[in-house]
């Protein structure tokens, strides 16, 4: 049901600083990378937990409801650039037309 993901991930210095300042733990990053949807935009990959992911995976992982709006940005090679909480997913503009269905900014 959940996507395959690497058990370990690499954090940039910027990501560590931002996570510490925003109170985001590494297990939160791991859950977002495992259960979040991927949106390619602005030269990065956004991994986000929205209402849809909570509804789909809540039986597998009940703690997801506390993670609504957490967004993790990674590079193509999987390094975590930054992490923050923002429930407005409409600000993420997908690069490819085929990915427009992944967020509702085009509606």
C-alpha positions as CSV (number, residue, x, y, z in Angstrom):
1,X,0.0,0.0,0.0
2,X,2.7,2.5,0.9
3,X,5.4,3.4,-1.6
4,X,8.9,2.0,-1.5
5,X,11.3,4.4,0.1
6,X,14.8,4.5,1.4
7,X,14.9,3.8,5.2
8,X,17.6,6.4,5.5
9,X,17.8,9.8,3.9
10,X,20.4,12.5,3.7
11,X,19.6,15.9,5.2
12,X,21.4,19.1,4.0
13,X,22.7,21.5,6.6
14,X,19.9,23.8,5.7
15,X,17.3,21.1,6.3
16,X,18.7,20.3,9.7
17,X,18.6,23.9,10.7
18,X,15.0,24.4,9.5
19,X,13.8,21.2,11.0
20,X,15.2,22.2,14.4
21,X,13.7,25.6,14.2
22,X,10.3,24.4,13.1
23,X,10.1,21.4,15.5
24,X,10.0,18.8,12.8
25,X,11.5,15.4,13.8
26,X,13.3,13.0,11.5
27,X,10.6,10.3,12.0
28,X,8.1,12.9,10.6
29,X,10.3,13.3,7.5
30,X,10.4,9.6,7.1
31,X,6.6,9.3,7.3
32,X,6.1,12.1,4.7
33,X,8.6,10.4,2.3
34,X,6.8,7.1,2.8
35,X,3.1,8.2,2.6
36,X,3.2,11.6,0.9
37,X,2.4,12.4,-2.7
38,X,5.2,13.6,-4.9
39,X,4.9,16.8,-6.9
40,X,7.7,17.9,-9.2
41,X,7.9,21.7,-9.2
42,X,10.4,24.5,-9.0
43,X,13.3,22.3,-9.6
44,X,12.6,20.1,-6.6
45,X,10.4,17.2,-5.5
46,X,7.7,18.2,-3.0
47,X,6.5,15.3,-0.8
48,X,3.3,16.4,0.9
49,X,0.7,15.0,3.3
50,X,-2.8,16.3,2.5
51,X,-6.3,15.2,3.4
52,X,-6.3,12.6,0.6
53,X,-3.2,10.8,2.0
54,X,-4.6,10.9,5.5
55,X,-7.9,9.2,4.3
56,X,-6.0,6.6,2.2
57,X,-3.4,5.6,4.8
58,X,-4.9,6.3,8.2
59,X,-5.6,2.7,8.9
60,X,-1.9,1.8,8.2
61,X,-0.6,4.8,10.0
62,X,-2.9,6.6,12.4
63,X,-0.4,9.3,13.3
64,X,-0.7,10.8,9.8
65,X,-3.6,13.0,10.9
66,X,-1.2,15.1,12.9
67,X,1.0,15.6,9.8
68,X,-1.5,17.3,7.5
69,X,0.3,20.1,5.7
70,X,3.8,18.9,6.3
71,X,5.9,19.4,3.1
72,X,9.4,18.0,2.5
73,X,11.5,19.2,-0.4
74,X,14.1,16.8,-1.9
75,X,16.5,16.9,-4.8
76,X,16.4,14.4,-7.6
77,X,19.0,12.3,-5.8
78,X,16.9,12.1,-2.7
79,X,18.6,14.7,-0.4
80,X,16.2,16.6,1.9
81,X,16.5,20.3,1.2
82,X,14.0,21.6,3.7
83,X,10.8,20.8,5.5
84,X,7.9,23.0,6.7
85,X,4.2,22.9,7.4
86,X,1.8,24.6,5.0
87,X,-1.7,23.2,4.3
88,X,-2.2,25.3,1.2
89,X,-1.1,22.9,-1.6
90,X,-2.4,25.2,-4.3
91,X,0.9,27.1,-4.2
92,X,2.8,24.2,-5.6
93,X,2.7,24.4,-9.4
94,X,3.5,21.1,-11.1
95,X,6.0,21.2,-13.9
96,X,4.3,18.7,-16.2
97,X,0.7,18.9,-17.3
98,X,0.3,15.2,-16.5
99,X,0.9,16.0,-12.8
100,X,-1.8,18.7,-12.6
101,X,-4.2,16.1,-11.1
102,X,-1.8,15.8,-8.1
103,X,-2.9,19.1,-6.7
104,X,-5.9,21.2,-7.1
105,X,-4.3,24.5,-8.2
106,X,-5.6,24.1,-11.7
107,X,-9.3,23.8,-10.8
